[in-house]
Amino acid sequence: MFHAKRPCEAADPASLHLNHLPDSLTASLRLHRLTRRFAGHAAVDGLSLDVPSGSIYGVVGRSGAGKSTLLRMAALLESPDSGEVFHGALPVTGLRGPELRAARRRVGVVFQAFNLFSSRTAAGNVAFPLEAAGTGREETRARVAELLALVGLPDKADRPVSRLSGGERQRVAIARALALEPRILFCDEATSALDPETTRSVL
């Protein structure tokens, strides 16, 4: 997550320029002059940002201000028209094939719309990134159980996601995003479907 302009300014294209961090701090995420246009309109315009390791940043703004576009570029789900993305010291803009897949495995993404597999159970959804990474069956089973317990769903492992509530689906999505112990976690309104008590627990 990121820190951006105040809500009254956020309807403008994302255009954030922060001073560089002290050399003593390690940036886990660096965005350099990112720009993304749609039909000639700049959703993100020359945005630069350093996020130090271990910190939590948030972008707050009106609908259509470019928040999700910014997140998708930083998470390597969408390519900028110009600018660069660094995860740690690694430049990740323009990666393709196996290098892109490897870079994506180092980040987790919690989507606002869940994006779960309807054909899988809760446990099956959490297991998917582990299976894709080639994790062994026993290790995968143990990790899935650990994560479902973390988000308060240890008794819903075998339940199809179609039979879960919106809040339960969001918690499954959060568990899935944490499966590979990501270095960076991106959240697009990750707790919007949760009640206040569950939100506090998950955060």
One Martini backbone bead per residue (centre of mass of N, CA, C, O) as a GRO file, in nm:
protein
  203
    1MET     BB    1   0.103   0.031   0.008
    2PHE     BB    2   0.021   0.388   0.004
    3HIS     BB    3   0.110   0.732  -0.014
    4ALA     BB    4  -0.089   1.020  -0.071
    5LYS     BB    5  -0.293   1.240  -0.138
    6ARG     BB    6  -0.539   1.410  -0.061
    7PRO     BB    7  -0.866   1.371  -0.136
    8CYS     BB    8  -0.903   1.663  -0.271
    9GLU     BB    9  -0.658   1.572  -0.490
   10ALA     BB   10  -0.723   1.267  -0.609
   11ALA     BB   11  -0.863   1.326  -0.896
   12ASP     BB   12  -0.607   1.350  -0.990
   13PRO     BB   13  -0.349   1.242  -1.123
   14ALA     BB   14  -0.108   1.058  -1.026
   15SER     BB   15   0.147   1.287  -0.854
   16LEU     BB   16   0.416   1.175  -0.682
   17HIS     BB   17   0.677   1.355  -0.485
   18LEU     BB   18   0.943   1.233  -0.302
   19ASN     BB   19   1.177   1.222  -0.101
   20HIS     BB   20   1.448   1.077  -0.039
   21LEU     BB   21   1.577   0.851   0.142
   22PRO     BB   22   1.778   0.757   0.353
   23ASP     BB   23   2.048   0.548   0.324
   24SER     BB   24   1.964   0.371   0.587
   25LEU     BB   25   1.723   0.303   0.408
   26THR     BB   26   1.530   0.042   0.273
   27ALA     BB   27   1.383  -0.009  -0.029
   28SER     BB   28   1.120  -0.225  -0.123
   29LEU     BB   29   0.995   0.022  -0.293
   30ARG     BB   30   1.024   0.159  -0.635
   31LEU     BB   31   0.904   0.453  -0.797
   32HIS     BB   32   0.972   0.587  -1.139
   33ARG     BB   33   0.793   0.780  -1.325
   34LEU     BB   34   0.498   0.691  -1.355
   35THR     BB   35   0.298   0.606  -1.654
   36ARG     BB   36  -0.066   0.604  -1.735
   37ARG     BB   37  -0.275   0.559  -2.023
   38PHE     BB   38  -0.626   0.635  -2.127
   39ALA     BB   39  -0.733   0.770  -2.396
   40GLY     BB   40  -0.522   1.018  -2.313
   41HIS     BB   41  -0.548   0.959  -2.007
   42ALA     BB   42  -0.401   1.026  -1.696
   43ALA     BB   43  -0.389   0.814  -1.424
   44VAL     BB   44  -0.069   0.823  -1.427
   45ASP     BB   45   0.176   1.100  -1.347
   46GLY     BB   46   0.496   1.085  -1.268
   47LEU     BB   47   0.545   0.874  -1.037
   48SER     BB   48   0.717   0.893  -0.714
   49LEU     BB   49   0.841   0.621  -0.486
   50ASP     BB   50   0.942   0.534  -0.149
   51VAL     BB   51   0.943   0.218   0.034
   52PRO     BB   52   1.017   0.108   0.325
   53SER     BB   53   1.103  -0.136   0.505
   54GLY     BB   54   0.825  -0.222   0.719
   55SER     BB   55   0.603  -0.056   0.588
   56ILE     BB   56   0.290   0.143   0.569
   57TYR     BB   57   0.098   0.226   0.284
   58GLY     BB   58  -0.149   0.471   0.158
   59VAL     BB   59  -0.416   0.519  -0.074
   60VAL     BB   60  -0.613   0.816  -0.110
   61GLY     BB   61  -0.927   0.836  -0.299
   62ARG     BB   62  -1.108   0.869  -0.556
   63SER     BB   63  -1.281   0.753  -0.791
   64GLY     BB   64  -1.052   0.736  -1.065
   65ALA     BB   65  -0.747   0.828  -0.961
   66GLY     BB   66  -0.542   0.550  -0.987
   67LYS     BB   67  -0.494   0.331  -0.764
   68SER     BB   68  -0.515   0.051  -0.910
   69THR     BB   69  -0.311   0.112  -1.129
   70LEU     BB   70  -0.072   0.149  -0.943
   71LEU     BB   71  -0.080  -0.130  -0.812
   72ARG     BB   72  -0.053  -0.301  -1.075
   73MET     BB   73   0.227  -0.195  -1.147
   74ALA     BB   74   0.377  -0.266  -0.879
   75ALA     BB   75   0.270  -0.587  -0.914
   76LEU     BB   76   0.300  -0.673  -1.229
   77LEU     BB   77  -0.001  -0.654  -1.389
   78GLU     BB   78   0.110  -0.383  -1.522
   79SER     BB   79   0.223  -0.166  -1.767
   80PRO     BB   80   0.393   0.102  -1.821
   81ASP     BB   81   0.455   0.358  -2.039
   82SER     BB   82   0.642   0.476  -1.807
   83GLY     BB   83   0.901   0.386  -1.620
   84GLU     BB   84   0.988   0.243  -1.288
   85VAL     BB   85   1.034  -0.075  -1.113
   86PHE     BB   86   1.126  -0.161  -0.771
   87HIS     BB   87   1.237  -0.455  -0.594
   88GLY     BB   88   1.427  -0.321  -0.427
   89ALA     BB   89   1.714  -0.354  -0.636
   90LEU     BB   90   1.511  -0.466  -0.850
   91PRO     BB   91   1.445  -0.448  -1.176
   92VAL     BB   92   1.095  -0.513  -1.315
   93THR     BB   93   1.070  -0.377  -1.571
   94GLY     BB   94   1.002  -0.581  -1.853
   95LEU     BB   95   0.953  -0.851  -1.773
   96ARG     BB   96   0.979  -1.202  -1.875
   97GLY     BB   97   0.857  -1.485  -1.806
   98PRO     BB   98   1.033  -1.634  -1.561
   99GLU     BB   99   1.113  -1.360  -1.432
  100LEU     BB  100   0.825  -1.259  -1.382
  101ARG     BB  101   0.724  -1.496  -1.210
  102ALA     BB  102   0.937  -1.464  -0.987
  103ALA     BB  103   0.860  -1.171  -0.906
  104ARG     BB  104   0.559  -1.233  -0.833
  105ARG     BB  105   0.630  -1.435  -0.592
  106ARG     BB  106   0.738  -1.180  -0.407
  107VAL     BB  107   0.432  -1.110  -0.419
  108GLY     BB  108   0.123  -0.982  -0.286
  109VAL     BB  109  -0.240  -0.999  -0.365
  110VAL     BB  110  -0.532  -0.808  -0.277
  111PHE     BB  111  -0.845  -0.814  -0.397
  112GLN     BB  112  -1.149  -0.664  -0.408
  113ALA     BB  113  -1.282  -0.924  -0.594
  114PHE     BB  114  -1.089  -1.176  -0.492
  115ASN     BB  115  -1.025  -1.393  -0.727
  116LEU     BB  116  -1.149  -1.677  -0.719
  117PHE     BB  117  -1.188  -2.022  -0.746
  118SER     BB  118  -1.488  -2.184  -0.800
  119SER     BB  119  -1.362  -2.493  -0.823
  120ARG     BB  120  -1.259  -2.433  -0.536
  121THR     BB  121  -1.165  -2.439  -0.235
  122ALA     BB  122  -1.032  -2.275   0.013
  123ALA     BB  123  -0.774  -2.448   0.019
  124GLY     BB  124  -0.724  -2.449  -0.291
  125ASN     BB  125  -0.671  -2.144  -0.315
  126VAL     BB  126  -0.429  -2.127  -0.117
  127ALA     BB  127  -0.257  -2.354  -0.273
  128PHE     BB  128  -0.196  -2.254  -0.559
  129PRO     BB  129   0.082  -2.096  -0.532
  130LEU     BB  130   0.232  -2.345  -0.421
  131GLU     BB  131   0.192  -2.530  -0.663
  132ALA     BB  132   0.319  -2.336  -0.877
  133ALA     BB  133   0.605  -2.345  -0.704
  134GLY     BB  134   0.651  -2.661  -0.611
  135THR     BB  135   0.534  -2.748  -0.354
  136GLY     BB  136   0.493  -2.971  -0.136
  137ARG     BB  137   0.229  -3.139  -0.010
  138GLU     BB  138   0.282  -3.119   0.300
  139GLU     BB  139   0.363  -2.821   0.307
  140THR     BB  140   0.102  -2.715   0.187
  141ARG     BB  141  -0.094  -2.823   0.400
  142ALA     BB  142   0.033  -2.672   0.641
  143ARG     BB  143   0.013  -2.382   0.529
  144VAL     BB  144  -0.292  -2.372   0.487
  145ALA     BB  145  -0.373  -2.423   0.781
  146GLU     BB  146  -0.226  -2.175   0.897
  147LEU     BB  147  -0.381  -1.955   0.729
  148LEU     BB  148  -0.674  -2.024   0.804
  149ALA     BB  149  -0.626  -1.970   1.104
  150LEU     BB  150  -0.536  -1.673   1.080
  151VAL     BB  151  -0.837  -1.595   0.935
  152GLY     BB  152  -1.068  -1.786   1.078
  153LEU     BB  153  -1.090  -2.082   0.874
  154PRO     BB  154  -1.043  -2.393   0.972
  155ASP     BB  155  -1.358  -2.502   0.902
  156LYS     BB  156  -1.340  -2.413   0.563
  157ALA     BB  157  -1.147  -2.577   0.374
  158ASP     BB  158  -1.385  -2.772   0.216
  159ARG     BB  159  -1.527  -2.524   0.109
  160PRO     BB  160  -1.683  -2.379  -0.122
  161VAL     BB  161  -1.678  -2.053  -0.228
  162SER     BB  162  -1.993  -2.041  -0.291
  163ARG     BB  163  -2.039  -2.095   0.045
  164LEU     BB  164  -1.930  -1.815   0.101
  165SER     BB  165  -1.889  -1.530   0.224
  166GLY     BB  166  -1.757  -1.231   0.161
  167GLY     BB  167  -1.567  -1.229   0.408
  168GLU     BB  168  -1.453  -1.516   0.364
  169ARG     BB  169  -1.334  -1.466   0.084
  170GLN     BB  170  -1.138  -1.244   0.170
  171ARG     BB  171  -0.976  -1.426   0.365
  172VAL     BB  172  -0.879  -1.620   0.149
  173ALA     BB  173  -0.729  -1.406  -0.020
  174ILE     BB  174  -0.529  -1.333   0.203
  175ALA     BB  175  -0.406  -1.611   0.242
  176ARG     BB  176  -0.304  -1.642  -0.050
  177ALA     BB  177  -0.112  -1.387  -0.046
  178LEU     BB  178   0.068  -1.533   0.199
  179ALA     BB  179   0.181  -1.814   0.106
  180LEU     BB  180   0.488  -1.702  -0.004
  181GLU     BB  181   0.602  -1.486   0.171
  182PRO     BB  182   0.602  -1.189   0.099
  183ARG     BB  183   0.780  -0.890   0.068
  184ILE     BB  184   0.517  -0.777  -0.077
  185LEU     BB  185   0.198  -0.615   0.000
  186PHE     BB  186  -0.099  -0.587  -0.187
  187CYS     BB  187  -0.394  -0.368  -0.134
  188ASP     BB  188  -0.743  -0.364  -0.250
  189GLU     BB  189  -0.946  -0.324  -0.023
  190ALA     BB  190  -0.912  -0.588   0.176
  191THR     BB  191  -1.152  -0.499   0.414
  192SER     BB  192  -1.439  -0.417   0.285
  193ALA     BB  193  -1.597  -0.714   0.366
  194LEU     BB  194  -1.551  -0.657   0.668
  195ASP     BB  195  -1.578  -0.658   0.984
  196PRO     BB  196  -1.440  -0.487   1.240
  197GLU     BB  197  -1.324  -0.731   1.397
  198THR     BB  198  -1.187  -0.875   1.156
  199THR     BB  199  -1.015  -0.641   1.065
  200ARG     BB  200  -0.837  -0.623   1.317
  201SER     BB  201  -0.730  -0.913   1.301
  202VAL     BB  202  -0.602  -0.902   1.016
  203LEU     BB  203  -0.422  -0.641   1.067
   0.00000   0.00000   0.00000
